[in-house]
Structure formats: structure tokens, C-alpha cells
Amino acid sequence: MSGFRRRDRTVAHGRGVESPSSKGDRGVRAGKYLVFLEIESLEARDWYFPRPGEESEEFTRFFEQHPEAAAALEKWQKLSPFGSQTNVSTDYVAVAE
């Protein structure tokens, strides 16, 4: 994600969403990036994404009202496998902390 500044990684989220990222240090994905959305609850997730692959009106409205977040999301989508055959998007539910 060369060119994706720290500020970009933290601005593109809304209510109840964090978006930390990491870079593989060694192993199969060494040198590759992991970007994930940590959403506070299933209800919050469903508020943004009612069904897999579907964005809510609230999600769209958030990015319309926050052009800096929309720009960061667009940049992230260009640098990621988002929507491609190599997209590894998965919803996980925390089972322990």
C-alpha cells in the first residue's frame, strides 16, 4: 500500500468502525498488507452493509458528507484486491478477547 498515508488509513471510517492495518513481516504473506474494518457490533455492520456486497444508504451518505473519507476509500480500493478474484473479504465475529 505504498502511497497510502497513515492519515488515509484512519479517516475512512464512520460511527462504530475502526480500520487498523498491518504489513506482513514473514511467512506466506510477507510484504503484503492486511487492512480490516473492526466494527463494534453485528448491528453496526448491518447498518453499513445490510447484506454481503451491499452498501446501505447510510454508508453512501457518510461518504457523500465526508469527501476526505471517500477519497481515502477510493485510494484503498485501487491498492487492494477489493472486488477482484483475489479479494479475501470475510466477516469474522470475535469469540475471545
Residue, then its C-alpha position, 0 to 999 in steps of 0.5 A: m500500500s505504498g502511497f497510502r498515508r497513515r492519515d488515509r488509513t484512519v479517516a475512512h471510517g464512520r460511527g462504530v468502525e475502526s480500520p487498523s492495518s498491518k504489513g506482513d513481516r514473514g511467512v506466506r504473506a510477507g510484504k503484503y498488507l492486511v487492512f480490516l474494518e473492526i466494527e463494534s457490533l453485528e448491528a453496526r455492520d448491518w447498518y453499513f452493509p445490510r447484506p454481503g456486497e451491499e452498501s446501505e444508504e447510510f454508508t453512501r451518505f457518510f461518504e457523500q458528507h465526508p469527501e476526505a473519507a471517500a477519497a481515502l476509500e477510493k485510494w484503498q480500493k485501487l491498492s487492494p484486491f477489493g472486488s477482484q478474484t483475489n479479494v479475501s473479504t470475510d466477516y469474522v465475529a470475535v469469540a475471545e478477547 
